[in-house]
Amino acid sequence: MKPLDIAAILVVMAIWGCNFVVAKVALTEFSPIFVMFLRFTLVALLIVPFVRVPREKMKGIVIFSFLLGTIHFPLMFTGLQGLDAATTSIAGQLSVPFSSLLAAFFFKDRLGWRRALGMAVAFGGIVVIAGEPRVLASLGHLWLVVGAAFAFALANIHVKGMGEVDGFALNGWMALFAAPQLLTVSMLAEENQWAQLTQASWIGWACILYMVVMVTIVSYGVWYPLLRRYDVNQTMPWTLTVPVFGVASAVLFLGEPLTPALLAGGLVTLTGVAVVVIRRPRAAAPSAGNVT
């Protein structure tokens, strides 16, 4: 790969990794599901008017919006609310082995002993992290993040089955369909949405804008051309640096402790995920990255 492209990839990974910290800060001012409603509403407003209507893919996009909007993001952000950003960024990587398992089931992809071992190692790393006292106190939130990773893997498999679709059109129209779903769930499960809107500080709104502009628009504007330019085996291993940036930014900006259990469990998990990514199943890695 060209040095400039490597630099571009690292910038994208840094944007995605830091997003866990940004989301954590946003959750101090907004409830988990409501903040995603705001995010996707803005995404739809900024993208949908400028992309082609993918009429032939609309049914698939509606299903995709349900998997992400009603299942993945409520689970992920509710889990993040009760966990530290570093742990969440590592646990979210389980979407990769989950994708491999689902690919073996739906696409008859040959799993192989190496990828099977990598999956076992990845899950073993999460067990190590779960044994840490501060994570044990929020074990339910960790399972929510694991559930979100599985839901993201389902969404990934669904997108694979949809065939070729423009990435920005997919993100924009998915956001348009997901926003009302998220608002409905938020109104049923959360409260004080109006107060959150009127009382949020500039920091809270800056976090939402980061998730909308930097994560959804800028990073994918760089990432999609790189995916077209290079083989998946050249690009996807770089996604292993996302939790590295996530943990580093959490320690640096939020002052989260880098404990031996988190460090050991994180290394074990990433080693297992690395095996899965390098051996690459048919439903490779996520089409949109599990970056909250």
Buried (B, 14 or more C-beta within 10 A) or exposed (E): BEEEBEEBBEBBBBBBBBBBBBBBBBBEBBBBBBBBBBBBBBBBBBBBEEBEEBEEBEEBBBBBBBBBBBBBBBBBBBBBBBBBBBBBBBBBBBBBBBBBBBBBEBBEBEBEEEBBBBBEBBBBBBEBBBEBEBBEEBEEBBBBBBBBBBBBBBBBBBBBEBEEBBBBBBBBBBBBBBBBBBBBBBEEEBEEBEEBEEEBEEEBBBBBBBBBBBBBBBBBEBBBEBBEEBEEEBBBBBBBBBBBBBBBBBBEBBEBEEBEBBBBBBEBBBBBBBBBBBBBBBBBBBBBBBBB
